């Protein structure tokens, strides 16, 4: 189920909100967890078992980190068990206690190993088999072939909820948060449908206090509705038309240089509005439920360097990789050479996180190399240029990297890049493509997307103060998006495949 669908907007969301506000305070987390499981299992109910299993393991690891276990509740009276379930945090044990050090290390190891095993198997099994078979065919070695009939289906959102669930045990182990007694509260945190399948990646420490107590106000609901309206408009009115342009360009057998740049830029617009629109809707849905989620995008195409870009793009992922991978690897504390290695490793893994294909590995390697180069110089190579040129050059580098992100495979990416730089011959079919590529509605949508990216205020800032005029604009955009949604069949969500 996607947010930009009639089933979600007409049925699931209204019924969920009605149920949520009809339930007493103590029942809301259970109700929210149950409807989130319905939401997640809509396409394939079996995926719910994976989500539930991961939740149980990380919950038990959290109890182990706090020096408690499920048996602890069994020793209490009925009244004490009831009180324990609703007294959210467990007092943390002394992290300096040597008797619990081994148990805490084991709990973290079990949580991380379980989540990474789930992610690795379901996301990279097919990729591993295909890679081994491809290498065997290239080397001409018949015995280097895995005759595997099993093909694994990727569960929706597994990249997001495994990272999110791991953050719980790691935050508890680091003392940044206290473990939860209530399994229902923890299941609600992991499965919460607004951010379950495509982020933002919500760390436990960011919402632990809100799970214990949060406010439900008219102002929150109004801002949440505005977020949802603008996010839906981004998705339907901007991302989808730009996606049509990108599909025509990348699927063309022959394309000219200008058309190739136009298609690549359209894809850059599509992936930004697709993902940031989804994030806006997720933040808005959270507000309707009383939760305040962190900002996930900060005008990334206005970045003045690649380092700046990663401070603005998919903030929840980039900060997660920084705090849970880059810093534990040593960050920049072990000398320049180790810093560059750490940056490269983190970005390579970030590329693989996005998808199980060599195109994503190259994409991550490009960004890792660019980040390392900027770190080596202490600034970007074009830092002395005026701001508009710095932004243009950064966007150009990001645009080239997006080609690997979008292309079907490495050979297709290289052909497209050669076309962008006029190094690939093209035939008469490219002239026919232009007739479809520059259709007026598509060009108008492309232009509006550019204006919003480089001239319009961000949704996060624009919704801080909702005047009657702004509320009316949000309502009009929602109505326009709804009208277009009712008449179009092309409505993909790119990040559902990650």
N, C-alpha and C positions, 0 to 999 in steps of 0.2 A: 504494500500500500504506500503510495506516495502522497505527500501533502497537497500537491497540485492535481487533485482528482476529485470527482464528484462524490465518490464513496466516502472519502475522508472529510471533505468540507460540509457535505449535506447530512451525513449520518454519523460517522464515527466521532467527529469532534463535538457536535452538539450533545450527543448522548453521553460522551465521556464527561463533559463539563457538568451536565445535569446530575450525573451520578456522583461526581466528585463533590459538588457543593451540597448534595442531599445527604451525604454520609456524615456521621459525627467525626470530630477531629481524629480520634483514635483509629477510625476505619478508613481514612483517606489514603494512607500509604498502601494498605492492602488493596483497595479498589484501584488505585493507580497502577500498582504492579500487575494486577490481573488484566486490566485493559491493555497494558503495554505488551503483555504476552500475547493477547489476541492480535494486536497490531503487528507484532513481529512474526507471528505464525500465520499471518494472512496468506502469504504465498506458499509456504511450506511448513506445516505444523511441526515437522520433525526437528526443525532448527531450534525450536523452543527448548528441546531437551539439552542441546549444547549450551545454550544460554543459562539454563537452570543449573546444569552441572558445574559450569564455571563459577556461578554465583555461590553454590554450596561450598565449593573448595576454598574460595577466597574468604568467605565468611568464617569458616573453621580456622583458616590460617590467621585471621584477625584475632579470634579468640585465643589461639595459641600464643600470639605475640603479647596478648594482655595477661597471659598466665592463667587463662580460664579455658573451659571447654564446654561442649554441649551437656556433658554429664553434670556440670555444676548446677544447671537449672533443675535437674531431676532431684537434687538433694533438698530443694526448698519446698515449703508448703505451697498450696495452691495460691493463697493470697500473695506470698512472696514472689512466686513465679510471675503472677500478673503484674506486680509492681516492677519486677526486673525487666520485663519485656518493654515497658514504656519508659523506664529510666534509661535513656538512650546510650550515653557513653559509659564505658567501663573504665575505671581508674587504671591508668597505665602503670605497669610495674617499673621498678627502677631499672633503667637501661644499663646501669653499671653493675647490676647483680650478676656475678659470674655463673651462678647456678642456672640462670635462664638464657645465657648467651647462646648456647648450642641450640636450644629450642627455638629461639628467635631466628637464628640463621636458617634453621631447617624450615621454618614456616615461610620465610621469604623465598627460599629456594623452591619449595613445593609450589607456591603461587606463581612465581615467574616461569618455572619449568612447565607447569600445566598450561598456562596461557600461551606461552610461546610454542608449545607442542601442538596445541589446537590450531593456532594460527599457521604454523609451518606446514602441518599436514594438509589442511583444507585449502590453503592458498597456494602452496608451492609443490604439492605432490605431482600434479600434471606437468608443471614446468620442469621439475627435475627429471621426470621420465623422458619428456620431449628433448631436453638438453642432452641427456646421455645418448639417446638414439641418434640425435643430430650429429654429435661428435663422432659416434661410431660410423655413421654413413660417410662423413667427411674424410675420416681416416681410412675408410675402406676395410674396417675390421668387423666381420660378420658377428663374432662372438660378443662384441660390445653393443648388444641390443637387448633392451628390457621388453620382453613380450608380456606386457601387463594389460589385461582387459579392463581393470578397474579404472574408471575416470571419476574424479571427485568433483562434486558440485560445490561451488563457493557459497557458504551461508552469508546472507546479507549482513553487513555491518560488523563482521567478525573482527576486522582491523580496528574498529573503534572501541567496541565494548571490551575486548581483551586488554587494550592499553588502559582503558578507564578502570577496569577491575584491578589490574596490577597496581595502579596508583594508590589504591586503598591500602594494600598490605605494605607497600613501600613507605607511604606517608605515616602509617601507624608505627612501622619499625623505626623510622627516623625521628619519631616524637612530634611530627607535625600535626597529628590528629590522634584521637582516641578511638579505640575499637567500639563497634556497636554491639550491644546485647541483642537487640531485636533483629531477627533474620528478615522480618517483613520490611523494616526500614532499609536494610542493606539491599534486599531484592528490588525495592523501589528505586534506590539510587542507581543500580546497575542497569535496570530494564526501562527506565523512564523513557517513554516513546518519543518525546520531542527531539532528543539527541541520540537515540539508540542506534540508528542505522547509518547516519552520515555526520555525526558530530553536531556541535563542537565536542571535543574530548573534555569532559568535565572531571576534574580531579576531585577526589573525595574531600580534601581539605577545603575546597572552594564552596562546598555545599553542606558540610557536616553541621554547621550551625543552623542552616536553613531546614535540614531534616528534623532538628530538634524543635524549632519554632520559627515561623515566618508569618508575615502579614499578607492579607488579601484585601487590597484596596481598589477603589474605583480608578485611581490614577494608574495603578499597575495594569489593570485590565484594559484601560484606554490605550496606554502605550503598547501593550501586547497586541491589541487589535491593529494598531498602526504598523507595528513590525510585520505582522502577518500580511497585511494589505500590500505593503511595499515589497516584501519578499516575493509574494505571488506575482506582482507586476514585473519585478526583475526577471523572474523565471519565465513567465509566459510571454510577456511583451518584448523582452530583449534577448534572453538566452536562447529561446527556441528559434526565432528567425536567424540569429547569428549562427546557430547550429546547422541550419539548412545550408547556409553559405559554405560553412566549413566542410560539411559532408560532400557537397558538390565538388569543391576544390580538391579535397584529399582523395576522393574516389575517382577523379578524372584520370583517364589514361595518359592524357597529354595536356599540359597547361603552360601558359606563358608566365614570364617573370612577375609582371604586375598583378596578374590574377592570383598567382601563388602567394604573394605577399598579402593580398586582400583576403584570401582564404585563411592564411595563418593568423592574421589579425582578428578575423571573425571568430576563429577558434579560441583565441585568447580572451575575447569578449564573452564567448559562450561559457567557458569554464569558470570565469570569474562570476558572472551573473547567476549561473546555475548553482554554484556552491555558496556564494554569499547570499543569494536569495533563499536557499535552503536554511542557511545559518540564521538569517533574519527571522524566518518563520519559526525555527526552533527556539530562538530567544523569546519571540512573541508568545509562543505556546507555553514556555516556562513561566512567563509573567502572568498569564491567565491562571496558572496553578500556584502562584505565589513565589516561584523561584526566580532568582536573578542570576542568569548565566553570564559569563564574561564575553567580551567582544572577541570576535573571531577574525575580522578583517578590518584593516585600517588604510583604505585607499592604496592598495599595493602597487598599482600602476603609476602612482605619483612618487614612487621610490627613486632616490638619487644614486643608489648603488645596489649591488646584489645583497650586501649585508643588510641594508635598509629594507630591501624587498622582503627578506625573511623575517624581519621584525613586524611586517605588515600582513603577510600572506599566511592564511591558516595558522593563526597565532597559537591556537590550542595545541596543534601538532608540533610546531617549531619550538615552543616553550617546553613541551613534554620531552622532545628529543634532547633539548639542551639540559634539562634538569635531571632526567633519568638515564641518559646515555652519555652525552658529551662530558658533563661534569664528572660522573663516576669513572670515565676513561682517563681522566686527568685534566680535561679542559685545556686551558692555556697555562697551567701551573708547572709543566715539566719541560719548558723550553720551546723555542719556535718550531723545531722539526717535529716534535711530538704533537704540537698544536695542529700543524697541517695534516698530519696523519689522522688525528682525531676528527677534524672537520671532514676529511675525505670519507672516513669510515661512517660517520653519522649520516652524511648525505647519500652515500651508497645504500645504506640500510633504509633511509627515508624513501629513496627511489623504489626499492623492493617492497616497502610497505604499501606503496600505491598500486603496485601490480606485479604479477609474476611473468615478466617478459624482459628481454634484454634491452628493449627500448627504454624501460623505466630505469634500468641500471645505468644506461648512458646518460639519461636525463639527470639522475642523481650525481653521477660523476662530473658532469658539466658544472652543476651548481657547487659541488664540493671544490672543484679546481678554481672556480671564480672566487669563492669565499676565501680559499687559502691564499690566492694571489692578492686579494685586498688586505688580508691580515698581514701578509709579508711586507707590503708597502706601507701599512699603517693607514691607508685610505684607498679609495678607488683610483684607477689610473687617470680618470677624467675629472677628479675632484675640483680642479682649478677652473673648469668651464662654468658658464652661467647655468643657473638652475634648469631652465627649459632643455638645454642640451644634455645635462646630466640625466634628466628624466627620460629623454628620448633615447639616449644610448642604453640606459638600463632596460627600458622597455624592449629595445631591439634585441638585446642579449636574451632576455626572458622569452621573447617571441621565437627566436631560433631554437631554444631549448624545448618550447612547446611542440615543435614539429615531431620530436622523438616521443613526446607524451601522447600525441594523437595518431601517429602513423601506425599502420597495421603491424609492421615489422621493421627491422633495421634496413634492409634493402629499399623498402618503400620510403623510409625517412630520408635516406641519402639521395634518392631520385628527386624527392620533393625539394630538398635543400638545393640541389643543383638547378632545379627549375627556378627557385627564388633568385638565384644569382646569375641567371641567364646561361647556364652551362649545359642545359638539357634541351635538345631539339624538340620542337613540338609541331604538330601537323594541323590540318584544317579543322580537326575536331575541336581544337582549342578555341577557334573562332565561334563555333556553335555554342560552346560552353558559356561564352560571354553573354549570349542572349538570355540565358537562364540565370547566370550569376548576378547580373545587375538588374534584376527585376525591381521595379520601383519600391514595393513594400519592403523588400529585403534591404535595399540601400538606405531607405528612410530609417529602418530599425537600427542598422549599423551606425548611422549618423547620431541617432538618439543615444545609443549605447556609448559612443565616444564622448558626447556632451556630459552624460551622467558620470562617466569615469573621471574626467579631467576638470569638470566645472561645477558639478552639483555637490551639495553637502552629503555627508554620510548618513545612513539611516540611524545609526546610534546617536549622532548629535541632533539630527533633525527632529527626532521623536522626544527629546528631553522636555521640550515645552510645546504641548499640543494646543495651539490656538484653534478657534473655530474654522479658520481658513485652512489650516494644515489638516484638520480632521476631514474637511470636505474634500481636499485633494486626495487624501488617502482613500476615502470612500469612492471617489471617481476612478482612481487607478484600480481599486479592487473590482469595481463593476466592469471596467474595460477588460481586465485580465479574465474575469469570469466569462464575459461574452466571447472572447477569443478562445478560451479553454473549451467552451461548449461546441465550437465548430472545427477544432483541429484534432488530428490524431497523433501528430508528432509531439511527444511530450516526454523525452527521456530525462533521467537524472543521472548525470555522469558519475557522481561519487557513490552511487549504489553499487557499482562494480568493484569498489575498493574495500 
